[in-house]
Amino acid sequence: MCAVIDRPARILVIAGSDCSGGAGIQADIKAITCLGGYAMTAVTAITVQNTLGVSAIHPVPVEIVTGQIRACLDDIGADAVKIGMLGSWQIVEAVADALAGVRVPIVLDPVMVAKGGAMLIEAEAAEMMVMRLLPMASVVTPNTPELIELTDTEIEDSADTLLAAQELLNAGPRAVLAKGGHLPGDSVSDWLVTRGLQRSFTSPRIDTRHSHGTGCTLAAALACGLGQGLDLEAAVVRARAFVAQGLATAPGFGAGQGPLGFAPLP
């Protein structure tokens, strides 16, 4: 484990807004704050959604996205960056340009499909993300559907997940954390793969419908840990524990996929 910095880690989140508070920017701010970081945001899209799904998406103009990023970096600075929903290829390109030369950990959550099934990224944007952002990422955190889309492979079990994660690693990120929550079984296994490491993290599955925002929360918690000076494996362990706690303490809001509970880890 690396030395932890003695001030709040500055975490810049570049992602979409979830008006219901369960995912996106709102979940990221909660996670980072609970873990002792200082959250800043560059909003890429305003979504109309709740626990039942996404009903509308309004992209933020590209120059405003870029302006938010530069305003944060030029004044306060950042110890880590978390990237979530981007939407269009123009925003992907603008984010990549704005982060060029930034020398802090970048966690890329390749948000593609909402839990309710709504598409959150255009096909051209996904291609641009692979070309421009994957090579910049310190770690990319795909779930199983995203990993299938990014690698064009079939995934039926944990062994397939590992193979696909290794393939995605060849696209340029320094690490892949492939999440296994979409696969069947009583346990959930995530694979962390780097050029020198293959490690599986396994935990019992928490049976709940209140899992809205788990991917956003995990990536934000991971970025916070890296920004605080934790090494990658330690940051993954803490981020997974934070999400597990959130699933176990979900408040039960909403008629659909409800939000997690948010509280500092004990």
C-alpha positions in Angstrom: 0.0 0.0 0.0 1.3 3.5 -0.9 1.4 6.4 1.5 -2.0 8.0 1.9 -2.1 11.8 1.4 -2.9 13.9 4.5 -5.6 16.1 2.9 -8.9 15.3 1.2 -8.1 13.7 -2.2 -9.5 15.8 -5.1 -11.6 13.6 -7.4 -12.9 15.0 -10.6 -15.9 13.1 -11.9 -16.9 13.4 -15.5 -20.4 11.8 -16.0 -24.1 12.2 -16.4 -26.6 13.4 -13.8 -29.2 11.1 -12.3 -32.1 13.3 -11.0 -33.2 10.4 -8.7 -29.9 10.4 -6.9 -29.1 6.7 -7.3 -26.5 6.7 -10.0 -24.3 9.1 -12.0 -22.8 12.3 -10.6 -25.1 12.1 -7.5 -23.9 8.6 -6.5 -20.3 9.5 -7.3 -20.4 12.6 -5.0 -21.9 10.5 -2.2 -19.4 7.7 -2.5 -16.4 10.1 -2.7 -17.6 12.1 0.3 -18.3 9.0 2.4 -14.7 7.8 1.7 -13.1 11.1 2.7 -12.5 12.6 -0.7 -13.4 16.0 -2.2 -15.7 15.6 -5.2 -15.8 17.9 -8.2 -17.9 17.3 -11.3 -18.2 17.9 -15.0 -21.7 17.1 -16.0 -22.0 15.5 -19.5 -25.7 14.9 -19.7 -28.9 15.5 -17.8 -31.0 12.4 -17.5 -34.7 12.1 -16.6 -34.8 8.8 -14.6 -35.8 7.1 -11.5 -35.7 3.5 -10.2 -38.0 2.4 -13.0 -35.7 3.6 -15.8 -34.5 6.4 -18.0 -37.1 8.4 -19.9 -35.1 11.2 -21.4 -31.5 12.3 -21.9 -30.3 15.9 -22.6 -26.6 16.2 -23.6 -24.7 19.1 -22.2 -23.0 21.2 -24.9 -19.4 20.1 -25.6 -17.9 23.4 -24.8 -19.6 23.4 -21.4 -18.3 20.0 -20.6 -14.8 21.1 -21.5 -15.2 24.3 -19.6 -16.2 22.4 -16.4 -13.1 20.1 -16.6 -10.7 23.0 -17.2 -12.3 25.1 -14.5 -11.7 22.4 -11.9 -8.2 21.4 -13.1 -6.8 24.9 -13.6 -7.8 26.1 -10.1 -8.3 23.2 -7.6 -6.5 20.4 -9.5 -7.2 16.7 -9.1 -5.6 13.6 -7.6 -7.7 11.3 -9.7 -10.4 11.4 -12.4 -13.4 9.2 -12.7 -15.2 9.0 -16.1 -18.7 7.7 -16.5 -21.5 8.4 -19.0 -20.3 10.4 -22.0 -23.0 9.8 -24.6 -21.7 11.2 -27.9 -18.5 10.9 -29.8 -18.0 14.6 -29.6 -18.0 14.6 -25.8 -15.7 11.6 -25.8 -13.3 13.4 -28.0 -13.5 16.6 -25.9 -12.9 14.8 -22.7 -9.9 13.0 -24.1 -8.5 16.3 -25.4 -9.2 18.1 -22.0 -7.4 15.3 -20.1 -4.4 15.1 -22.4 -1.3 15.6 -20.3 -3.1 15.0 -17.0 -0.8 12.8 -14.8 -3.2 11.4 -12.2 -5.0 8.0 -12.1 -8.0 7.9 -14.5 -10.8 5.4 -13.8 -13.0 4.8 -16.8 -16.4 3.3 -16.3 -17.6 2.5 -19.8 -21.2 3.3 -19.2 -23.3 1.9 -22.2 -26.7 0.7 -21.0 -28.8 1.7 -18.0 -30.1 -1.1 -15.7 -33.6 -0.5 -17.3 -32.2 -1.1 -20.7 -31.9 2.5 -22.1 -28.8 3.0 -24.3 -26.6 5.7 -22.8 -23.9 5.9 -25.5 -24.0 6.2 -29.3 -22.2 3.5 -31.4 -19.7 6.1 -32.7 -19.0 7.2 -29.1 -18.2 3.7 -28.1 -15.7 3.4 -30.9 -14.1 6.8 -30.0 -13.9 5.7 -26.4 -11.9 2.6 -27.3 -9.6 4.7 -29.5 -9.1 7.8 -27.3 -9.9 7.0 -23.7 -9.0 3.3 -23.1 -5.3 4.1 -23.7 -5.5 6.9 -21.1 -7.2 4.8 -18.4 -5.3 3.6 -15.3 -8.2 1.1 -14.9 -11.4 0.4 -16.8 -14.3 -1.1 -15.0 -16.7 -2.9 -17.4 -19.6 -5.1 -16.4 -20.3 -8.2 -18.4 -22.6 -6.6 -21.1 -20.0 -3.8 -21.5 -17.1 -6.3 -21.7 -19.0 -8.3 -24.4 -19.6 -5.1 -26.4 -16.0 -3.8 -26.1 -14.4 -7.1 -27.0 -17.0 -8.7 -29.2 -16.8 -12.0 -27.3 -19.2 -14.3 -25.6 -19.1 -14.5 -21.8 -20.8 -17.3 -19.9 -18.7 -17.8 -16.8 -15.8 -16.4 -14.8 -13.2 -18.0 -17.1 -14.7 -16.2 -20.1 -14.6 -13.0 -18.1 -10.9 -13.4 -17.5 -10.2 -14.1 -21.2 -12.2 -11.0 -22.3 -10.5 -8.8 -19.6 -7.1 -9.9 -21.0 -8.3 -9.0 -24.5 -9.5 -5.6 -23.4 -6.2 -5.0 -21.7 -4.6 -5.2 -25.1 -6.6 -2.1 -26.1 -4.3 0.1 -24.0 -5.6 0.6 -20.4 -3.1 -0.2 -17.6 -5.6 -2.4 -15.8 -9.1 -3.9 -16.2 -11.5 -4.6 -13.4 -14.0 -6.9 -15.1 -17.2 -7.1 -12.9 -19.1 -10.4 -12.7 -22.3 -9.3 -11.1 -24.4 -10.1 -14.2 -23.3 -13.7 -14.3 -25.5 -16.3 -12.4 -24.5 -17.9 -9.1 -24.5 -17.4 -5.4 -21.3 -15.5 -5.5 -19.9 -12.6 -7.5 -16.4 -12.7 -8.9 -14.6 -9.7 -10.3 -11.3 -10.1 -12.2 -8.5 -7.5 -11.9 -6.0 -7.9 -14.7 -2.8 -6.0 -15.4 0.2 -6.9 -17.5 1.7 -8.6 -14.4 -1.4 -9.6 -12.4 -4.5 -11.8 -12.6 -6.5 -11.7 -9.4 -10.1 -12.7 -8.7 -12.1 -11.0 -6.0 -15.1 -13.1 -4.9 -17.9 -12.3 -2.4 -21.3 -13.7 -1.6 -24.1 -12.3 -3.8 -26.4 -10.0 -1.9 -30.0 -10.8 -3.0 -31.6 -7.4 -3.5 -33.4 -5.4 -6.2 -31.9 -2.2 -4.8 -28.7 -2.1 -6.9 -29.1 1.1 -8.9 -25.8 2.8 -9.4 -23.5 0.0 -8.3 -21.2 0.5 -11.3 -21.0 4.2 -10.8 -20.4 3.8 -7.1 -17.7 1.2 -7.5 -15.7 3.3 -10.0 -16.0 6.5 -7.9 -14.9 4.6 -4.8 -12.0 3.2 -6.8 -10.9 6.6 -8.1 -11.1 8.0 -4.6 -8.9 5.2 -3.2 -6.3 5.8 -6.0 -6.4 9.5 -5.4 -5.8 8.9 -1.7 -2.7 7.0 -2.5 -3.9 3.4 -2.1 -2.3 0.9 -4.5 -4.7 -0.6 -7.1 -5.4 -3.9 -5.2 -6.1 -2.1 -2.0 -8.3 0.4 -3.7 -10.3 -2.4 -5.4 -10.8 -4.2 -2.0 -12.1 -1.0 -0.3 -14.3 -0.1 -3.3 -15.9 -3.5 -3.4 -16.5 -3.4 0.4 -18.2 0.0 0.0 -20.5 -1.3 -2.7 -21.3 -4.4 -0.6 -22.2 -2.3 2.4 -24.4 -0.1 0.1 -26.3 -3.1 -1.2 -26.7 -4.5 2.4 -28.0 -1.1 3.7 -30.1 0.0 0.8 -33.0 2.2 2.1 -35.6 0.5 -0.1 -36.6 3.6 -2.1 -38.6 3.3 -5.3 -40.7 0.7 -7.1 -37.9 -0.6 -9.3 -34.1 -0.8 -9.1 -33.6 1.2 -5.9 -30.5 3.1 -4.8 -27.8 1.9 -2.5 -27.2 3.0 1.1 -24.4 5.5 1.5 -22.4 5.8 4.7 -18.7 5.8 5.7 -17.1 2.4 6.0 -16.7 1.3 9.7 
